Amino acid sequence: MGNNTNDGWEWKLSWRTALFDSEIQMADNFLGELSQQQIQPNREDRCSWKHDQTGYYSTKSGYDLIWEAQMGANQNLDFVDIWKLKIPSKSLVFAWRLIRDRLPTRMNLRRRQVVIIK
């Protein structure tokens, strides 16, 4: 992908196929971001997953990322429909709390630092 020269790291990228018009801007943005990165040849190459505090990818952290994106896009539409239902208000509130992950489950209580006594 590149070579270390006297002037520093020199990228040598090639695309497998010709880029579509819609991809040219994305490739240009990518190359701009890549040119700002500094390669340090004496350090270990390492990947890091920024969506988890540990830096490691897990299926759960990937699922959580997708779930957050999905909830952010749909939450307003879901709430409008929920509040229109002709059901008891207790059920409406339960459904709202379920969708927003606000039910007092063991995991949610731990996250809020509520001590659970068995």
N, CA and C atoms as a LAMMPS dump frame, in Angstrom:
ITEM: TIMESTEP
0
ITEM: NUMBER OF ATOMS
354
ITEM: BOX BOUNDS ff ff ff
-5.0000000000000000e+02 5.0000000000000000e+02
-5.0000000000000000e+02 5.0000000000000000e+02
-5.0000000000000000e+02 5.0000000000000000e+02
ITEM: ATOMS id mol type element x y z
1 1 1 N 0.815 -1.188 0
2 1 2 C 0 0 0
3 1 3 C 0.862 1.257 0
4 2 1 N 2.15 1.078 0.247
5 2 2 C 3.014 2.236 0.235
6 2 3 C 4.443 1.875 0.58
7 3 1 N 5.299 2.883 0.584
8 3 2 C 6.723 2.682 0.878
9 3 3 C 7.204 3.75 1.832
10 4 1 N 8.199 3.374 2.625
11 4 2 C 8.847 4.329 3.502
12 4 3 C 10.031 4.924 2.742
13 5 1 N 10.04 6.233 2.544
14 5 2 C 11.124 6.907 1.828
15 5 3 C 11.819 7.874 2.783
16 6 1 N 12.838 8.572 2.274
17 6 2 C 13.551 9.566 3.099
18 6 3 C 12.626 10.695 3.519
19 7 1 N 11.618 10.996 2.71
20 7 2 C 10.676 12.07 3.013
21 7 3 C 9.528 11.607 3.911
22 8 1 N 9.48 10.353 4.255
23 8 2 C 8.395 9.811 5.066
24 8 3 C 7.643 8.742 4.286
25 9 1 N 6.459 8.475 4.702
26 9 2 C 5.632 7.432 4.07
27 9 3 C 5.009 7.966 2.789
28 10 1 N 5.066 7.148 1.753
29 10 2 C 4.476 7.512 0.462
30 10 3 C 3.434 6.455 0.089
31 11 1 N 2.184 6.882 -0.02
32 11 2 C 1.094 5.969 -0.343
33 11 3 C 1.112 5.617 -1.824
34 12 1 N 0.874 4.343 -2.124
35 12 2 C 0.745 3.876 -3.505
36 12 3 C -0.525 3.035 -3.577
37 13 1 N -1.627 3.705 -3.837
38 13 2 C -2.924 3.04 -3.885
39 13 3 C -3.359 2.868 -5.325
40 14 1 N -4.022 1.766 -5.582
41 14 2 C -4.62 1.56 -6.91
42 14 3 C -5.989 0.942 -6.705
43 15 1 N -6.949 1.325 -7.531
44 15 2 C -8.308 0.813 -7.432
45 15 3 C -8.432 -0.392 -8.354
46 16 1 N -9.14 -1.403 -7.933
47 16 2 C -9.328 -2.61 -8.746
48 16 3 C -10.129 -2.333 -10.009
49 17 1 N -11.106 -1.456 -9.881
50 17 2 C -11.946 -1.112 -11.033
51 17 3 C -12.054 0.401 -11.114
52 18 1 N -12.521 0.863 -12.249
53 18 2 C -12.739 2.305 -12.404
54 18 3 C -13.848 2.74 -11.446
55 19 1 N -13.694 3.92 -10.885
56 19 2 C -14.686 4.421 -9.933
57 19 3 C -15.885 4.996 -10.659
58 20 1 N -17.068 4.798 -10.066
59 20 2 C -18.268 5.432 -10.571
60 20 3 C -18.221 6.913 -10.216
61 21 1 N -19.007 7.712 -10.901
62 21 2 C -19.033 9.149 -10.62
63 21 3 C -19.375 9.417 -9.158
64 22 1 N -20.288 8.623 -8.597
65 22 2 C -20.704 8.824 -7.203
66 22 3 C -19.607 8.443 -6.217
67 23 1 N -18.619 7.674 -6.654
68 23 2 C -17.554 7.22 -5.763
69 23 3 C -16.328 8.126 -5.786
70 24 1 N -16.222 8.967 -6.798
71 24 2 C -15.035 9.808 -6.943
72 24 3 C -14.887 10.757 -5.762
73 25 1 N -15.974 11.394 -5.337
74 25 2 C -15.912 12.317 -4.193
75 25 3 C -15.56 11.574 -2.915
76 26 1 N -16.128 10.374 -2.72
77 26 2 C -15.8 9.585 -1.53
78 26 3 C -14.32 9.207 -1.532
79 27 1 N -13.793 8.802 -2.698
80 27 2 C -12.38 8.439 -2.801
81 27 3 C -11.493 9.651 -2.529
82 28 1 N -11.881 10.806 -3.036
83 28 2 C -11.12 12.03 -2.798
84 28 3 C -11.099 12.375 -1.313
85 29 1 N -12.24 12.259 -0.643
86 29 2 C -12.306 12.501 0.804
87 29 3 C -11.425 11.511 1.565
88 30 1 N -11.482 10.249 1.158
89 30 2 C -10.677 9.212 1.793
90 30 3 C -9.186 9.522 1.657
91 31 1 N -8.754 9.874 0.442
92 31 2 C -7.353 10.181 0.223
93 31 3 C -6.915 11.412 1.011
94 32 1 N -7.808 12.394 1.148
95 32 2 C -7.5 13.571 1.957
96 32 3 C -7.291 13.216 3.412
97 33 1 N -8.164 12.353 3.941
98 33 2 C -8.022 11.922 5.339
99 33 3 C -6.777 11.061 5.516
100 34 1 N -6.504 10.221 4.53
101 34 2 C -5.349 9.332 4.592
102 34 3 C -4.043 10.12 4.577
103 35 1 N -4.001 11.194 3.811
104 35 2 C -2.773 11.989 3.726
105 35 3 C -2.447 12.68 5.05
106 36 1 N -3.432 12.833 5.921
107 36 2 C -3.205 13.461 7.215
108 36 3 C -2.671 12.477 8.262
109 37 1 N -2.699 11.188 7.947
110 37 2 C -2.232 10.174 8.885
111 37 3 C -0.724 10.009 8.775
112 38 1 N -0.075 9.824 9.916
113 38 2 C 1.359 9.62 9.933
114 38 3 C 1.655 8.15 10.203
115 39 1 N 2.459 7.569 9.339
116 39 2 C 2.857 6.176 9.504
117 39 3 C 4.141 6.155 10.321
118 40 1 N 4.161 5.312 11.347
119 40 2 C 5.339 5.189 12.189
120 40 3 C 5.886 3.774 12.021
121 41 1 N 6.951 3.62 11.24
122 41 2 C 7.431 2.282 10.882
123 41 3 C 7.937 1.447 12.053
124 42 1 N 8.29 2.057 13.16
125 42 2 C 8.831 1.292 14.288
126 42 3 C 7.771 0.888 15.307
127 43 1 N 6.505 1.169 14.992
128 43 2 C 5.422 0.795 15.905
129 43 3 C 4.592 -0.328 15.301
130 44 1 N 3.993 -1.118 16.166
131 44 2 C 3.149 -2.233 15.728
132 44 3 C 1.882 -1.684 15.075
133 45 1 N 1.497 -2.284 13.948
134 45 2 C 0.262 -1.914 13.266
135 45 3 C -0.899 -2.537 14.031
136 46 1 N -1.898 -1.726 14.354
137 46 2 C -2.972 -2.201 15.213
138 46 3 C -4.288 -1.551 14.802
139 47 1 N -5.343 -2.33 14.801
140 47 2 C -6.683 -1.815 14.538
141 47 3 C -7.377 -1.556 15.866
142 48 1 N -8.232 -0.547 15.879
143 48 2 C -8.962 -0.224 17.098
144 48 3 C -10.411 0.07 16.738
145 49 1 N -11.35 -0.496 17.504
146 49 2 C -12.78 -0.295 17.307
147 49 3 C -13.206 0.843 18.216
148 50 1 N -13.497 2.008 17.638
149 50 2 C -13.765 3.194 18.441
150 50 3 C -15.141 3.192 19.101
151 51 1 N -15.989 2.23 18.784
152 51 2 C -17.328 2.2 19.354
153 51 3 C -17.406 1.354 20.616
154 52 1 N -16.25 0.959 21.145
155 52 2 C -16.209 0.228 22.404
156 52 3 C -15.018 0.751 23.199
157 53 1 N -15.183 0.892 24.502
158 53 2 C -14.124 1.466 25.337
159 53 3 C -12.842 0.649 25.318
160 54 1 N -12.979 -0.663 25.131
161 54 2 C -11.795 -1.52 25.13
162 54 3 C -10.991 -1.386 23.843
163 55 1 N -11.619 -0.892 22.782
164 55 2 C -10.938 -0.791 21.494
165 55 3 C -11.067 -2.048 20.659
166 56 1 N -11.734 -3.068 21.195
167 56 2 C -11.909 -4.331 20.478
168 56 3 C -13.34 -4.444 19.972
169 57 1 N -13.474 -5.011 18.785
170 57 2 C -14.808 -5.232 18.217
171 57 3 C -15.434 -6.447 18.863
172 58 1 N -16.722 -6.34 19.139
173 58 2 C -17.503 -7.499 19.56
174 58 3 C -18.834 -7.446 18.814
175 59 1 N -19.459 -8.574 18.696
176 59 2 C -20.757 -8.606 18.032
177 59 3 C -21.741 -7.702 18.758
178 60 1 N -21.661 -7.69 20.08
179 60 2 C -22.553 -6.841 20.868
180 60 3 C -22.33 -5.36 20.558
181 61 1 N -21.064 -4.924 20.463
182 61 2 C -20.811 -3.505 20.194
183 61 3 C -21.268 -3.138 18.782
184 62 1 N -21.114 -4.052 17.826
185 62 2 C -21.625 -3.811 16.476
186 62 3 C -23.138 -3.74 16.46
187 63 1 N -23.783 -4.649 17.193
188 63 2 C -25.247 -4.651 17.295
189 63 3 C -25.739 -3.363 17.941
190 64 1 N -25.066 -2.953 19.017
191 64 2 C -25.457 -1.723 19.706
192 64 3 C -25.346 -0.509 18.792
193 65 1 N -24.3 -0.468 17.99
194 65 2 C -24.111 0.64 17.057
195 65 3 C -25.248 0.685 16.036
196 66 1 N -25.596 -0.459 15.485
197 66 2 C -26.7 -0.526 14.515
198 66 3 C -28.016 -0.174 15.188
199 67 1 N -28.231 -0.69 16.389
200 67 2 C -29.475 -0.431 17.126
201 67 3 C -29.636 1.064 17.408
202 68 1 N -28.561 1.728 17.834
203 68 2 C -28.62 3.163 18.113
204 68 3 C -28.975 3.951 16.852
205 69 1 N -28.357 3.582 15.744
206 69 2 C -28.65 4.277 14.488
207 69 3 C -30.104 4.057 14.076
208 70 1 N -30.575 2.831 14.22
209 70 2 C -31.958 2.508 13.859
210 70 3 C -32.944 3.235 14.764
211 71 1 N -32.651 3.256 16.052
212 71 2 C -33.551 3.921 16.993
213 71 3 C -33.597 5.422 16.741
214 72 1 N -32.459 6.012 16.445
215 72 2 C -32.42 7.442 16.18
216 72 3 C -33.236 7.82 14.965
217 73 1 N -33.245 6.965 13.957
218 73 2 C -33.967 7.259 12.72
219 73 3 C -35.467 7.049 12.865
220 74 1 N -35.857 6.075 13.672
221 74 2 C -37.27 5.696 13.724
222 74 3 C -38.006 6.11 14.989
223 75 1 N -37.304 6.602 15.999
224 75 2 C -37.963 6.778 17.289
225 75 3 C -39.117 7.77 17.244
226 76 1 N -39.003 8.841 16.524
227 76 2 C -40.092 9.815 16.491
228 76 3 C -41.325 9.253 15.809
229 77 1 N -41.126 8.501 14.727
230 77 2 C -42.266 7.906 14.024
231 77 3 C -42.965 6.868 14.89
232 78 1 N -42.186 6.062 15.603
233 78 2 C -42.765 5.043 16.475
234 78 3 C -43.597 5.672 17.584
235 79 1 N -43.101 6.733 18.184
236 79 2 C -43.81 7.35 19.293
237 79 3 C -45.128 7.971 18.85
238 80 1 N -45.141 8.551 17.673
239 80 2 C -46.389 9.141 17.171
240 80 3 C -47.444 8.054 17.039
241 81 1 N -47.051 6.917 16.489
242 81 2 C -47.996 5.814 16.312
243 81 3 C -48.422 5.207 17.649
244 82 1 N -47.491 5.094 18.573
245 82 2 C -47.824 4.492 19.871
246 82 3 C -48.875 5.32 20.6
247 83 1 N -48.677 6.627 20.651
248 83 2 C -49.592 7.463 21.429
249 83 3 C -50.984 7.545 20.81
250 84 1 N -51.133 7.131 19.555
251 84 2 C -52.444 7.127 18.908
252 84 3 C -53.248 5.864 19.211
253 85 1 N -52.601 4.847 19.777
254 85 2 C -53.29 3.592 20.051
255 85 3 C -54.383 3.781 21.102
256 86 1 N -55.464 3.055 20.925
257 86 2 C -56.593 3.106 21.862
258 86 3 C -56.438 1.99 22.893
259 87 1 N -55.433 2.127 23.736
260 87 2 C -55.18 1.149 24.8
261 87 3 C -54.966 1.92 26.098
262 88 1 N -55.018 1.231 27.238
263 88 2 C -54.825 1.918 28.519
264 88 3 C -53.472 2.634 28.581
265 89 1 N -53.435 3.761 29.256
266 89 2 C -52.211 4.557 29.337
267 89 3 C -51.061 3.772 29.961
268 90 1 N -51.371 2.857 30.88
269 90 2 C -50.337 2.021 31.482
270 90 3 C -49.61 1.211 30.4
271 91 1 N -50.353 0.689 29.44
272 91 2 C -49.76 -0.081 28.342
273 91 3 C -48.968 0.813 27.395
274 92 1 N -49.454 2.028 27.165
275 92 2 C -48.731 2.98 26.325
276 92 3 C -47.363 3.32 26.931
277 93 1 N -47.372 3.579 28.222
278 93 2 C -46.117 3.92 28.898
279 93 3 C -45.167 2.728 28.881
280 94 1 N -45.704 1.522 29.096
281 94 2 C -44.86 0.323 29.041
282 94 3 C -44.229 0.171 27.658
283 95 1 N -45.018 0.338 26.6
284 95 2 C -44.496 0.217 25.235
285 95 3 C -43.421 1.27 24.977
286 96 1 N -43.649 2.488 25.432
287 96 2 C -42.675 3.561 25.248
288 96 3 C -41.365 3.229 25.966
289 97 1 N -41.482 2.736 27.2
290 97 2 C -40.286 2.389 27.963
291 97 3 C -39.558 1.2 27.343
292 98 1 N -40.313 0.267 26.783
293 98 2 C -39.713 -0.888 26.122
294 98 3 C -38.906 -0.449 24.904
295 99 1 N -39.483 0.391 24.07
296 99 2 C -38.794 0.863 22.862
297 99 3 C -37.56 1.686 23.216
298 100 1 N -37.652 2.501 24.248
299 100 2 C -36.538 3.363 24.645
300 100 3 C -35.526 2.652 25.548
301 101 1 N -35.724 1.361 25.796
302 101 2 C -34.852 0.577 26.672
303 101 3 C -34.763 1.209 28.06
304 102 1 N -35.928 1.544 28.608
305 102 2 C -36.003 2.18 29.921
306 102 3 C -36.671 1.29 30.972
307 103 1 N -36.872 0.04 30.659
308 103 2 C -37.45 -0.882 31.639
309 103 3 C -36.397 -1.219 32.696
310 104 1 N -36.819 -1.455 33.919
311 104 2 C -35.844 -1.727 34.983
312 104 3 C -35.304 -3.161 34.916
313 105 1 N -34.651 -3.496 33.838
314 105 2 C -34.02 -4.809 33.72
315 105 3 C -32.731 -4.811 34.537
316 106 1 N -32.208 -5.989 34.783
317 106 2 C -30.98 -6.09 35.568
318 106 3 C -29.853 -5.284 34.914
319 107 1 N -29.726 -5.385 33.603
320 107 2 C -28.668 -4.662 32.897
321 107 3 C -28.856 -3.146 33.008
322 108 1 N -30.078 -2.662 32.841
323 108 2 C -30.335 -1.223 32.95
324 108 3 C -30.1 -0.717 34.369
325 109 1 N -30.469 -1.513 35.366
326 109 2 C -30.24 -1.101 36.747
327 109 3 C -28.743 -1.026 37.056
328 110 1 N -27.979 -2.001 36.565
329 110 2 C -26.525 -1.96 36.764
330 110 3 C -25.916 -0.732 36.097
331 111 1 N -26.379 -0.427 34.895
332 111 2 C -25.863 0.735 34.171
333 111 3 C -26.132 2.025 34.954
334 112 1 N -27.243 2.063 35.674
335 112 2 C -27.587 3.243 36.483
336 112 3 C -27.036 3.144 37.91
337 113 1 N -26.219 2.111 38.127
338 113 2 C -25.537 1.877 39.405
339 113 3 C -26.517 1.665 40.559
340 114 1 N -27.609 0.949 40.253
341 114 2 C -28.567 0.551 41.289
342 114 3 C -28.129 -0.817 41.817
343 115 1 N -27.974 -0.905 43.117
344 115 2 C -27.518 -2.151 43.742
345 115 3 C -28.674 -3.148 43.753
346 116 1 N -28.426 -4.342 43.255
347 116 2 C -29.444 -5.392 43.208
348 116 3 C -29.133 -6.389 44.327
349 117 1 N -30.078 -6.548 45.244
350 117 2 C -29.912 -7.487 46.361
351 117 3 C -30.708 -8.734 46.066
352 118 1 N -30.053 -9.863 46.139
353 118 2 C -30.72 -11.137 45.825
354 118 3 C -31.367 -11.719 47.038
